[in-house]
Amino acid sequence: MSFDVHEYSGNPFLVFGPRPRRELRVRAYIVRQHRSGRRLADILEDPCLRRLGGQSVVWRTLMNPATLIALRAHTDDELTQLAAEGARVSGG
């Protein structure tokens, strides 16, 4: 089977999947909003995410280990800070 360039008028790079830049923008938005204090459920309903990539890109980005690590790091930092504040308040 031969491939004739003249028969194909679309983007030849679509066979490689979505552009990584789009996923990077989605990840940056999710992490930035989460660090600003928004709940993840609220972030996922944000119309901005639909404009950035659509539901499939958002879920693929959310399940990406790099995104989960970034969200977990923020959550761990937040829990450590809350524990320190709780110890200070209780006098421990």
ChimeraX commands (.cxc) that place a marker at each C-alpha (Angstrom):
marker #1 position 0.00,0.00,0.00 radius 0.5
marker #1 position 1.53,3.30,-1.03 radius 0.5
marker #1 position 0.81,6.67,0.48 radius 0.5
marker #1 position 0.15,9.48,-1.97 radius 0.5
marker #1 position 0.75,12.89,-0.41 radius 0.5
marker #1 position -1.62,14.52,-2.89 radius 0.5
marker #1 position -4.54,12.35,-1.69 radius 0.5
marker #1 position -4.12,13.52,1.91 radius 0.5
marker #1 position -4.99,17.13,2.66 radius 0.5
marker #1 position -5.17,17.03,6.49 radius 0.5
marker #1 position -2.52,17.43,9.14 radius 0.5
marker #1 position -0.06,14.54,8.78 radius 0.5
marker #1 position 0.91,14.76,12.46 radius 0.5
marker #1 position -2.57,13.89,13.76 radius 0.5
marker #1 position -1.63,10.21,13.66 radius 0.5
marker #1 position 0.73,10.90,16.58 radius 0.5
marker #1 position -2.10,12.06,18.86 radius 0.5
marker #1 position -2.89,15.46,20.37 radius 0.5
marker #1 position -0.28,18.12,20.62 radius 0.5
marker #1 position 1.69,17.92,23.86 radius 0.5
marker #1 position 1.50,21.71,24.20 radius 0.5
marker #1 position -2.25,21.44,24.67 radius 0.5
marker #1 position -1.83,18.91,27.48 radius 0.5
marker #1 position 0.85,21.08,29.08 radius 0.5
marker #1 position -1.51,24.07,29.05 radius 0.5
marker #1 position -4.32,21.97,30.54 radius 0.5
marker #1 position -1.99,20.62,33.25 radius 0.5
marker #1 position -0.71,24.09,34.08 radius 0.5
marker #1 position -4.25,25.42,34.36 radius 0.5
marker #1 position -5.45,22.57,36.59 radius 0.5
marker #1 position -2.44,22.80,38.92 radius 0.5
marker #1 position -2.53,26.61,39.07 radius 0.5
marker #1 position -6.25,26.65,39.92 radius 0.5
marker #1 position -5.81,23.89,42.51 radius 0.5
marker #1 position -2.99,25.78,44.19 radius 0.5
marker #1 position -5.16,28.90,44.32 radius 0.5
marker #1 position -7.60,26.93,46.48 radius 0.5
marker #1 position -10.26,25.70,44.05 radius 0.5
marker #1 position -11.69,22.20,44.43 radius 0.5
marker #1 position -10.74,19.78,41.67 radius 0.5
marker #1 position -14.41,19.07,40.88 radius 0.5
marker #1 position -15.00,22.79,40.29 radius 0.5
marker #1 position -11.90,23.08,38.12 radius 0.5
marker #1 position -12.99,20.17,35.92 radius 0.5
marker #1 position -16.33,21.88,35.25 radius 0.5
marker #1 position -14.62,25.11,34.18 radius 0.5
marker #1 position -15.48,26.20,30.61 radius 0.5
marker #1 position -11.86,27.24,30.16 radius 0.5
marker #1 position -10.83,23.59,30.11 radius 0.5
marker #1 position -13.28,22.86,27.30 radius 0.5
marker #1 position -11.69,25.66,25.29 radius 0.5
marker #1 position -8.20,24.38,26.04 radius 0.5
marker #1 position -8.75,20.84,24.90 radius 0.5
marker #1 position -12.06,19.15,25.48 radius 0.5
marker #1 position -13.05,16.39,27.87 radius 0.5
marker #1 position -10.80,13.65,26.46 radius 0.5
marker #1 position -7.69,15.84,26.63 radius 0.5
marker #1 position -8.60,17.00,30.15 radius 0.5
marker #1 position -9.07,13.44,31.46 radius 0.5
marker #1 position -5.95,12.17,29.72 radius 0.5
marker #1 position -3.99,15.05,31.24 radius 0.5
marker #1 position -5.52,14.50,34.67 radius 0.5
marker #1 position -4.57,10.82,34.64 radius 0.5
marker #1 position -1.03,11.64,33.53 radius 0.5
marker #1 position 1.45,10.83,36.33 radius 0.5
marker #1 position 3.05,14.29,36.06 radius 0.5
marker #1 position -0.29,15.96,36.79 radius 0.5
marker #1 position -1.05,13.63,39.67 radius 0.5
marker #1 position 2.40,14.26,41.17 radius 0.5
marker #1 position 1.93,18.04,40.92 radius 0.5
marker #1 position -1.51,17.87,42.55 radius 0.5
marker #1 position -0.25,15.50,45.23 radius 0.5
marker #1 position 2.76,17.72,46.01 radius 0.5
marker #1 position 0.45,20.68,46.56 radius 0.5
marker #1 position -1.92,18.62,48.70 radius 0.5
marker #1 position 0.96,17.23,50.78 radius 0.5
marker #1 position 2.35,20.74,51.32 radius 0.5
marker #1 position -1.08,21.99,52.32 radius 0.5
marker #1 position -1.60,19.12,54.78 radius 0.5
marker #1 position 1.84,19.70,56.32 radius 0.5
marker #1 position 1.04,23.39,56.75 radius 0.5
marker #1 position -2.34,22.61,58.32 radius 0.5
marker #1 position -0.74,20.11,60.69 radius 0.5
marker #1 position 1.82,22.70,61.77 radius 0.5
marker #1 position -0.91,25.27,62.36 radius 0.5
marker #1 position -2.94,22.70,64.33 radius 0.5
marker #1 position 0.06,21.87,66.52 radius 0.5
marker #1 position 0.65,25.56,67.17 radius 0.5
marker #1 position -2.99,26.15,68.11 radius 0.5
marker #1 position -3.16,23.10,70.41 radius 0.5
marker #1 position 0.11,24.08,72.05 radius 0.5
marker #1 position 2.00,21.00,70.85 radius 0.5
marker link #1:1,2 radius 0.2
marker link #1:2,3 radius 0.2
marker link #1:3,4 radius 0.2
marker link #1:4,5 radius 0.2
marker link #1:5,6 radius 0.2
marker link #1:6,7 radius 0.2
marker link #1:7,8 radius 0.2
marker link #1:8,9 radius 0.2
marker link #1:9,10 radius 0.2
marker link #1:10,11 radius 0.2
marker link #1:11,12 radius 0.2
marker link #1:12,13 radius 0.2
marker link #1:13,14 radius 0.2
marker link #1:14,15 radius 0.2
marker link #1:15,16 radius 0.2
marker link #1:16,17 radius 0.2
marker link #1:17,18 radius 0.2
marker link #1:18,19 radius 0.2
marker link #1:19,20 radius 0.2
marker link #1:20,21 radius 0.2
marker link #1:21,22 radius 0.2
marker link #1:22,23 radius 0.2
marker link #1:23,24 radius 0.2
marker link #1:24,25 radius 0.2
marker link #1:25,26 radius 0.2
marker link #1:26,27 radius 0.2
marker link #1:27,28 radius 0.2
marker link #1:28,29 radius 0.2
marker link #1:29,30 radius 0.2
marker link #1:30,31 radius 0.2
marker link #1:31,32 radius 0.2
marker link #1:32,33 radius 0.2
marker link #1:33,34 radius 0.2
marker link #1:34,35 radius 0.2
marker link #1:35,36 radius 0.2
marker link #1:36,37 radius 0.2
marker link #1:37,38 radius 0.2
marker link #1:38,39 radius 0.2
marker link #1:39,40 radius 0.2
marker link #1:40,41 radius 0.2
marker link #1:41,42 radius 0.2
marker link #1:42,43 radius 0.2
marker link #1:43,44 radius 0.2
marker link #1:44,45 radius 0.2
marker link #1:45,46 radius 0.2
marker link #1:46,47 radius 0.2
marker link #1:47,48 radius 0.2
marker link #1:48,49 radius 0.2
marker link #1:49,50 radius 0.2
marker link #1:50,51 radius 0.2
marker link #1:51,52 radius 0.2
marker link #1:52,53 radius 0.2
marker link #1:53,54 radius 0.2
marker link #1:54,55 radius 0.2
marker link #1:55,56 radius 0.2
marker link #1:56,57 radius 0.2
marker link #1:57,58 radius 0.2
marker link #1:58,59 radius 0.2
marker link #1:59,60 radius 0.2
marker link #1:60,61 radius 0.2
marker link #1:61,62 radius 0.2
marker link #1:62,63 radius 0.2
marker link #1:63,64 radius 0.2
marker link #1:64,65 radius 0.2
marker link #1:65,66 radius 0.2
marker link #1:66,67 radius 0.2
marker link #1:67,68 radius 0.2
marker link #1:68,69 radius 0.2
marker link #1:69,70 radius 0.2
marker link #1:70,71 radius 0.2
marker link #1:71,72 radius 0.2
marker link #1:72,73 radius 0.2
marker link #1:73,74 radius 0.2
marker link #1:74,75 radius 0.2
marker link #1:75,76 radius 0.2
marker link #1:76,77 radius 0.2
marker link #1:77,78 radius 0.2
marker link #1:78,79 radius 0.2
marker link #1:79,80 radius 0.2
marker link #1:80,81 radius 0.2
marker link #1:81,82 radius 0.2
marker link #1:82,83 radius 0.2
marker link #1:83,84 radius 0.2
marker link #1:84,85 radius 0.2
marker link #1:85,86 radius 0.2
marker link #1:86,87 radius 0.2
marker link #1:87,88 radius 0.2
marker link #1:88,89 radius 0.2
marker link #1:89,90 radius 0.2
marker link #1:90,91 radius 0.2
marker link #1:91,92 radius 0.2
view
